[in-house]
Amino acid sequence: MNLSITRIHMGPARCAADLTDGSERGEYVSQDYILHTLGRPMRAVNLMYCYYPLDKTFPMRARHAFADRVVSFQWDYPYDDYFPYTGGLNGSRNGPVFRQIQDIRRHGQDVILTLTCDPHVTDDHLIAIAQDLRPYGRLMLRLNHEATGGWFSFNKRASFEEVAAFFVHASEVIRAHAPNVRTVICIGGIEDPESQEMVREQAFACTVRAADIWSVDKYLALHWGWPYDIAEKGGHSHRRDSSRNVYNLTKRSFYRFKALNGGKPKPMTMGEFNADGDVTGPYGQCEMIEEFLRLLKNDPENWLTAINFYQFRDRGRLGLETEDPSNPECGIAQPVMRTFRKWIRDDLFRPTLTSCGDASLPATLRWGSAEDAEGLAIRLHFEGNPHYCELTFRDEGNYMLELHGRWFYKAPQTRFVDLMPAFFEKPLTAPCDLTLKLFAPPASGRNDPEQPDGLMNSFAEIESLPDIRIEYAPVEESCD
């Protein structure tokens, strides 16, 4: 087969699609499973961790360390009930958080590490965290999120002014020791339609200037009393807003952050977004998300950089899947899964792909991030809908592949990739040309910061293309 190959560059979408995987409400789900389920990688995957190393019981998870404590609210433990961050000062870099970061990155996605942190830790702790994160490329650190609230432990241990000052200082320390890490400030923004200022503006204006990325967590509906009560009419542990009001408040928050930053914009994200099915039911959840995303798509102003859907699998009703109560390793897809799968294929959320001219082999491919990567495009001709479409590799490359809108992962040890799922939902109805796209994120999930430009990029050499088999009929026809 005579193949035409070109170089391509993958850049940012108009608005990136991010996804939270695991939290106090659900366990981490492997990226292989998520990719098979969604059909495309995310821009970034968000992990939820906590770091309270000055507490005697840490790094035991709060729910286990204080199992005998009577609690009536999710955040009533002495420290936050997230997965414990086991790196840091005198920590280990072999714990679950690092394995998950590596899993995310080898699947062609960036990492958002949400970390609630004791604001009294010393610089030695912050430097150790920075050194932990140096090998992981353009990682985003969302430190002490929802900082204008009062529920997390760090807000119970320090004043709002102290929490803000800690964020500013931590950003400076981490940036000095890990320039690849961008810090994300997550605060309330404008929450009152009648107000011109953000929540606790005087205390937190400094964080808007110090952060690399701005963020607000906005739920169209939320049952914050979960799992200790049931959301019922007349109750006081849940709330439902309108999609339009949440959209307008989030947009106004961006412009207020911009004003506080001397008129200069920075990337703006929704750090957590969903409509809680406990409040809306499964169908209302879809309707509210649909309405919000239509508002964003139809807005001529490109002010929002990314939306993080919270989350993939949830023990409550804040997930694309709910966790099977009889088997926590299984998920039960909700109607919102179809809504999400549809929208992440919309042009609004699709990364840009730009042709960069003819290519020849061997070729060096650069992986910077899900918004800055260099790959190869291979033009394939199809006479019709295939019965077989598959790749056989002779190398040990780590590749992300896309064909006909469907993405596939090839691990280093993998030799065979079946591309037929690309045609199951969208069969071809006439002869056409399609482009197979190939990118090479780091096989270990790690960069080598000691190599030239290794802090921000990883590089892979590809010497040969896979063998491509396309057939249009079964191996054996029916005997009837």
Beta strands, then each sheet from edge to edge (+ up, - down):
strand 1: 4-11
strand 2: 16-20
strand 3: 44-51
strand 4: 83-84
strand 5: 110-117
strand 6: 140-143
strand 7: 182-186
strand 8: 213-223
strand 9: 238-240
strand 10: 268-275
strand 11: 306-309
strand 12: 313-314
strand 13: 321-323
strand 14: 331-333
strand 15: 352-358
strand 16: 363-369
strand 17: 372-382
strand 18: 388-392
strand 19: 399-403
strand 20: 406-410
strand 21: 416-418
strand 22: 432-439
strand 23: 458-462
strand 24: 467-471
sheet 1: 15+ 1- 17+ 16- 23+
sheet 2: 15+ 1- 17+ 22- 19+ 20-
sheet 3: 4+ 3+ 2+ 11+ 10+ 8+ 7+ 6+ 5+
sheet 4: 4+ 3+ 2+ 11+ 10+ 8+ 9-
sheet 5: 12+ 13+ 14-
sheet 6: 21+ 18- 24+
end
